Amino acid sequence: MTILAIGAHPDDVILSAGAWLSWHTDVVVATVFAGDPDHDAPLTAYDREAGFNTAGEAMEARREEDRNACKIIGALPQHLPLLDGQYRGEHPYDHKLLVKVLLAIADELKPTLIVGPLGIVHSDHVAVGSAAWHAFKGRPECQYVCAEDLPYRVDDPAAAVFEVAAKGLQWFWPEQCPDDERALQTKIASLECYTSQLWAMPSFTYFVPERFWLCP
């Protein structure tokens, strides 16, 4: 079974679904907003807090962190060239482009299961969640499952409830993990690869149960 797991940023997929994915084989983790900003893009407050000197340095490091993290859970990373929201300035999201890009990945990989973000709170998550839902709902050749975005589900549980209802999703109960403790420890080890992001990653997020919803 090929699984395509989609996230807005490096670390998003592991945060929201890393334990579950860690005990599957043939997993591809596709990060949508992993492109390089212009060489003269100003350093954002977030990147400065993370210890970077330039926006380009930040994205290069984050992709490398993601490669290391994916290696631990046994997944293959795929980084798309679209820009993180903090680098786009006034440029809006191109919903049609996002849908087109996601469909292209699915057509190439032909996964039997696609995991995308529920799409709450953070504008990048909302954009990717909406595009993935429009791209994959009702797709007969594979299941589409939404993972509740962590840590945002904890920050705003009402947003998750609203999004589940708005998209008409159904509770998805994954098959039983053969070793829950091992899966959790693998997830934690993977998350610790994102060294530039640990300052912004609440430690409780490691232990929040992952939750998934099926798009009928």
N, C-alpha and C positions, 0 to 999 in steps of 0.2 A: 504494500500500500504506500503510494507516494503522498506525502503531506506537504502542502504549501502553506507556510505560516507568514502572514503579512503584518508588518508593523510600520508605524509612522517614522520612528527614530530608532537608531541603535539602542538596544536594551529593552525596548518596549515588548517584544515578543517573549523574551526570557522572563521579564517581570510578570507578565500576565498568563503565560502558558508554559514556562520552562520546565516545571516538574513533570507535567503530562507528556511534553514532547521528548523529554530525556529518555524515556523507555520505549521510544519508537525508532525504527530505522527508516532511512530514505526520507529525511526531512529537509526541506529547503526553507531557510528563513530569509524572506525578502523585505528589505528596508526601503521604504519609498523615498523618504527625504534624506538621502545620503550623498547628495551632490556637493561639489566644491563651489563655494561662493567666489565672486570676482576677487582677483588678487588685491584690489584696493578696498574691499568691503571693510567697513569699520568694525572694530572689535565690539561685540555686544557685551552688555553687563553680565549676562549668564556665562559667556565664555571667559570673561575676565575673572569671574568668581571661581571658575573651574581651573584657573591657572594657565590659560593659554595667552599667547602674544598676538596671534592673528586668527581670523576666522578659518583660513585654509588649514592652519596647523590643527585647529580644533577638530575639523571634520576628518582629517587624515588620521588623527589619533583615535577618534571614535570608531572609525571603520576598522582599525587594527584591533581595538578592544573587542569589537563585535566578532571579528574573525576568531579571536582567542576564546571568547565565550561560547560561540557556536561549536567550536572543536570539543569543548568539554561535554556538551549534551549530544554530540555526535551528529550535528546538523551542518548543512552546507550553506554559507551565507551568500546572499546576492544583494548587491548595493545598487540602487537605482540613482540616476543622476539628477533627480529633482531637488529643489532647494528647501531646506528647513525654513519654517515660517519666520524665524528671527533674521533671516538673510534676504527675504523677499521684499522688505520694505512695504511700499504701498501696492505692490502687485497682488491681485487677488488669486485665489485658487482657481485653477482651470479644471472644473469637475469632469468635463468630457475627456480631457487629456488623462486625468487620473484613471478613469474607467478604461480608456483605451490601453494604457500601460499595463494595468492589472490583467485585462483580458489577454494581452500578448504573452504575459508570463504564464498564465494558465494554459494557453494554447500550446506553448512550447513544452511545458513540463507534463501536461496531461495528468494532474493529480487526481486521486480518488477522494481526497478530503482537503478542503481549504479552510484555514483558520484565520479570521480577520479580527480587527478590533471592534468592539461594540460601538465605540466612537462617542466619547463623552468628555465634557469639560474643556480639554485642551483643543484649540482650533485645528491643529494638525491631525489630532486623533479623530475629531469630528469629520474632517474632510476625507480622510482615508476610510473611515468606517462607512460613510455615506457612499463613496465611490465603490467600495467592495460590495456593499449590499446591492447596489444597482447592477453591478457587473455579474454577480454570481447567484442572485436569488432565482430560484426556479430552474437552475442549470441541471439538466437531467443526468449528465454523466458524472457528477460528483456531489458530495454533501458540502454545504457551506455552514460553518459554525462560527459564531461570534464569541470571542473571549472578553470578559468584562475587564476593562482597562484598569490596571493597578499602577499607581496608588489612587487613581481618581475615583474608583468605586467607593473607597473608604472615605475620601474627602466629601463626596456628594452622592450618597446612595440613591437619593431621589432621582438624580439624572439617569442612573442606570435603569431604574424601574420604568421611567418614562420612555427611554429608548427601546427597551424590550417590548413595551406595549405598542409604541409607534410603528415598529417594524414587524409586529405580529410574530415574534419569535416564540419558540417552544423550548422548554427545559431540555437540556442535553446532558445525559448522564454517561460519561465515558466508561469504557470497559475497565474493569478493576485493575489497578496498577499492582504488579506482582510484589513490589517492595516500596511502600510509600515513604519510608524514612530515607531509603537510599535515593529516591527521586528528589526529595526535598534537599538533601545534602548536595546532590549534583547541581540542583538549581542555585543554591547558595554559592557554591564554588564558581559557577558560571557568572553570576551577578558580580562577584568580586573582581572579575576581569575588567569591569567598567570603572577603572580607577578614577577617571576624571569626573565621574558622575556620582560617586558614593556620597559626597557631601550633600547632595540633593535627594538621596534615596532613603526614605524612612526605613529604619531597620525592621520595623514591624511588618513591612511589606513582604519580607521574605517568608513570613509564616501565615499570611492571609490565604485562605483556601482559594484556589483557582476555580472560576465558575464559567460555564459555557452555555450558549443558547443556539439552538438549531433553527436555521431558516427553512421553513417548509417549502 
